[in-house]
Amino acid sequence: MKNCHRQIIFIALVTLNFIKFSVATLFSGNYNQDFIIEYTPNHVYTSPNGRFRTLSLDHDSGSGFASKEKLLFGRFDMQIKLVPGRSAGTVVAFYLKSGDGNNRDEVDFEFLGNVIGKPYGLQTNIFSDGSGNREQRIHLWFDPTKDFHTYSILWNIHLIMFMVDGIPIRVYRNLADKGVQYPQWKPMNLVSTIWNGEGWATNGGKDKIDWSKAPFIASFRNYKVDACFWRGDAGFCRANSPSNWWNNPRFSQLNPWQRKMLLWVRKYYMYYDYCTDHKRFPSLLPKECTIALLTAPGPLVVASNFPIDFFVQPPDIIDHFPSSPFNEQVEDEHVEDELPNPNLELGSHAPALPEDLAQDIHLVT
């Protein structure tokens, strides 16, 4: 009887360890295996090997696909080439969502179609328990219709970081302990869509879709997902474990180069930030906009939920971002494993950091 009990306990421990190991894993890289087509299958093309996909929009419908698995925290990369030519009124989205209800969580990249000759707009937004209205918008420093670029979300228990070709463009910190909503309990699907947003997307809705240019096609390839697969217990995904590398405290803040580049994006390419919109919030800005506005060891930069407390304590120096199994286990697609030196020529990824901005930022070493 004792031996039987021991065997049951042993099997239970093995099963528990397997579950702990299995909830954090990589996607296969094959769209057919990892995603389902959410709507309008005849507007979705997938290459025979499953590693390339397009979504199209015409007067009848848009299209989209979503991950089969629900996920809670991780790193999500997608290479996207946006709609070429006149794409005003269209929206291409790459995002995480917990569902479609009024209490949903979302973490959004939304690419706002443009008029030829104008820079492409990129909007990010965050919903927590149905509360959104956290939009920021930037212009991209390259033409995203000419080639593929990597758009990334790092989502962990500390923060959400949006990146373009490895360059941080936004950081939203977990300030739940201070009463600020943060998506951290609801598992989400990874989704990409293209749809009609002509009522607001381009020039405040003044530039409508020119349907004579349809179909509008966005292309996707070389996605990478290293995340915690939802198995019903948030504790597994919230743990700081080797498999959940993204929850390591070293990913709770930016390294000096990342901070420089984030400020570079904000200074030269941001054209809307909800945290500075006093017309929209005439009486009181959202709470996260005013928390942690501490004195930096240099000129004060008031920047939405990119709090000044990043500058208050010397950060851990992160030589590579991320330093994790993520870049070691996936070998057949390109990703910015090592962040480029801002003093070098960066080509299409980003120009060198302007001297006036470099002089504005004092780094603690």
N, C-alpha and C positions, 0 to 999 in steps of 0.2 A: 504493500500500500504506500509505504514511504517512497519507494522507487517510482511508483506511478505519479505521486505528487511532485517529485523532483523533475520527472520528465515533463509534466504539464508546465511547471514553472520555467524550465529551460526553454520550451517551445514558445511560451509567452514572451520571455525576454528576447529571444531571437526575432520573433515577429515584431516586437516593439522597436528593436534596433533597425530592422528592415524598413519599417514605416518611417522612422526618423530619417534614415538615409534616402528613402525614395521620394520624399516630398520635395526635395530640392534637386532639380535636374535640368538638363538642357533640352530644348526643342530639337527636332531632327534636322531642320533646315528644308523640309519638304512641305510646301503649302498644302498639298492634298492630305498629308498625314496629320498635320498640326492644326489646321483650320477648317472651318465649315463656311460655305457661302451663305451669308445671312439673307441676301435678297438679290433678285434678278440674275439668276445664273447665266443667262445668255448675254449679259454685259460683263462677264468675267472670263478672261483667258488665262490659262495656266500652261506653261511649257511642258513638253513630254516628261522631262526629268523632275518636274515639280518645284523647281528652284526659281522660277520667274513667274510673275503674275501681273496682269493689268486689270484695272477697273475703268469702266467707261460710264459716261453720263450723256444722255440725249433727252429730247423733249419728253419722252415717255417715262424715264426712270433713271435714277442713279444705281449704284451697286455697292456691295460691301462684303467683307469676310471677317470672321471672328474666331478666336482660338477655341479649340475644343475644351481645353482645360481652364479652370478658374485658378487664379494666382493671387498670392498675398506676399508682396515685397519681391524685389529682384532687380535685374538689369535687363532692359528691353531695347534692342537696336533694330532699326529698319532702314535699308537703303531705298530711297525714293527718288524718282525723276518726275517732276511735276508737269502739268499740262502745258504744252508749248503754245506759242502764239497768243492770240487774244483769249484770255480765260476769265475775263471779268464776270463776277457773279457766281463762279463755281467755288466750291470748298472741297479740298482734299483733307481728310482727317486721319490721324494716327493717334490712338488713345487707349486708355484703360477705362473700363466701366463695370460697375457692379450690377447694373440692370437698367431698366427704363422707368422705374418708379419715381415718385416725388422725393424719396429719401435716398436716392442713389449717390454713390461716390464716383468721381471721374477725374482723370488726369489727362489733359488734352493738348495735342498739337493740332492746330487748324491752319492750313495754308490757304490764304485768301487770294483768289484769282485776280489777275491784274490786266490793265490796258497795256498794249505793246509800248515799250519805251519807259515804262514805270517800274520801279523795283517791286519785287514780290513781298507781300506782307505775311508775316507769321504771327499767329495769335496763340498764346498759351492760356490755359484756364484750369482751375481746380475746383471740384465740387466735393463737399463733405456733408453727408446726411441731407442731400438735396440743396444745400446752400452753395451757390456759385458766386458770380459777380466778382471774380478775381482775375480779370483779363489783363494781360500785358501784350503789347504788340511791338514787333521789331521789323525793320526791313533787313532782308538778307544781303550779305556783302558779295554775293555771287549770283549768277543766273542759274536757278535751280531746275530750269527746263533743259539745259544743255547736257547735263551729266547726272549721274547718281550721287547723292550725298547721304551721309549717315545721320539719322535723327535718333536720339537716345533719351531714355528715361531711366534714371536711377531712383528707385523708391525703396526706402528703408524705414526703420523705426525712428530715425533721426531727422530725415529731410527728404524732399523730392527735388531732384536736379534735372533740368532739361538741358540737353547738349546738342549742338550741331557740329558734326565732324570733330567731336571730342571737345569742343569749346563750350563751356557753360554759358547759357544765355539767361537762366533763371534758377534761383534757389528758393524753395519754400520750406521753412523749417517747421518741425513738429513743436508747436507751442501749446499743445493740449493742456499741459499742466498750468497754463496761464489763461485758460478759458477760450482758446482759439481752436476752431474745428480743424481736424486733420484726418485724412482717410487712413485708417490703420486697423480696422476690424473686419471690413467686408472684402471678401475675395473678388477679384475682377477678371474679366476677359480682356484679351488684347484684340483690338479692333482696328480695321482700316476701311474707310468709306470715301465715296465721292458723291456729292449731292448739290442740289440747287439752293444756293444761299444768296440769290440776287437781291433779296429784300434788305440786306445789310452788309454783305461781305466786302464790296468794293466801293470805295468813295462814299461810304454811308448809305449804300443802296442806290446811288444815282446812276452808276454804270451797270446796266443790265446784261444778261446773257445774250449773246448774239448766236441764236440757234442755227444760223446758216453755217457756223464753224463746227457744229457737232458732227461726230461724237467727240467729246472731250475725254482724253485718255491719260491716266496716271499709271506709272510703272513702278513695280516693287520687286526687290530681289535681296538675297544675302541677309535675311533677318537672323538675329541671334537673340535667344531668350534663355537666361539663366535665372530661374525664379523658384519660389516655393509653391509647389502644386498643392492646391487646397484639398485636404482630406478630412475636414470637419473640425480641426482643432487649431485655433489661432496660436496656441502656445508653441507648436512646432515651428511656425513661420516667424514668430517674434524672437525666438531664441538666438543668441549670439553663439553660433556653432561654426565649425569649419565649412559645412555645406551651405550655411546661410552667411557667406562671407560679407555680403552687403550690409549686415547689421553690426559689423565690427566698428568700434568707436572711431577708428581712423577714417571711416567714411561719414563721420558726423560733421565734417568741415572741409573746406577747400584748401589745397596747397597754395603757395604764393603765386605760382603762374596762373592757376585757375582763377584766383581772385582778381589778378590783373586783367585777364581776358574778359571776365564777367563785367568789370567796370568799363572796359573798352567797348563792349557791346552796348551797355546802358548809355554811355556817353554819346556814342556816334550813330547808333542804329535804333534805339528805342524811340517810338513816337507816341506810345500811349501806355500809361501805368495807372491802374485804378487807385493806387495809393496817393496819387497826386491830383485826383479828380475831385476838387472841392465843389464843383457844380453838381456832380452826381451825388456826393455825400456832403451836403452843405452844413450839417450840424456836427457830424462826428465821422471821422474816417474809420474804416474797419479796424478792429482792435489790433490785428497783426501788423498794421502799418505804423503803429506808434510804440509797440513794445520793443525794448532793447535798443533804443536810440541812445547808445552810450558814446562817450567821447573816444574817438579813435586816436592812436598814436601818430596822427598826421591830420590833414584837413578832413573835416567831418563830411561824410557823404551820406545823405539821407536817401535810402533806397528801399522802398517797399519792404517785402519780406526777405530781402537780403540784408539781415541785420548787421549793425555796426559791431556787434559782439564778436564777429569773425576776426576783428582786428585787435580785440582787447587782450586776449591771451595768445602767446606764441603757439601756433598750430604745430601738430606733428608734420614733418616734411614727408610728403608722399612722392616718391620718385617716379612711379608709374601709376596710372589710374585706368582701370582698377588693377591692382596686383592680386589676382585671384585665379581660380581654376577656369574662369570664363574664357580667357584668352589662350589657355594652354590646351583646352579640350577641343576647340573648334579651329580647324586649320585651313579650310578650303575657301574662306572668304576673308576679305580685307577688313580690318578694323584698326582704328587709331590706338594701337597698344601703348605706344610711348608718345606722350604729348609733345608737340614740337616746341622748340625754343622760341620764345617770342622775339628774340633778337635776330633770328634767321629769316630768310625769305620763305614765306609760307605758301606761295602760289595761290590756288583757288580756295584754300582753307581759310586763310585770313591774312591780311597784311601785317607787317611788323607793328608792334605796339607803338603808337605815336609818342614822341618824346615828351610832349606836354603832359600826357596822361601818366607816363612812367615817372615823371618828376612829382606828380601829385600824390603818388602812393608810396607810403613808407612801409616797408616790409620788416617784420620782426623775425630775426633769425637766432 
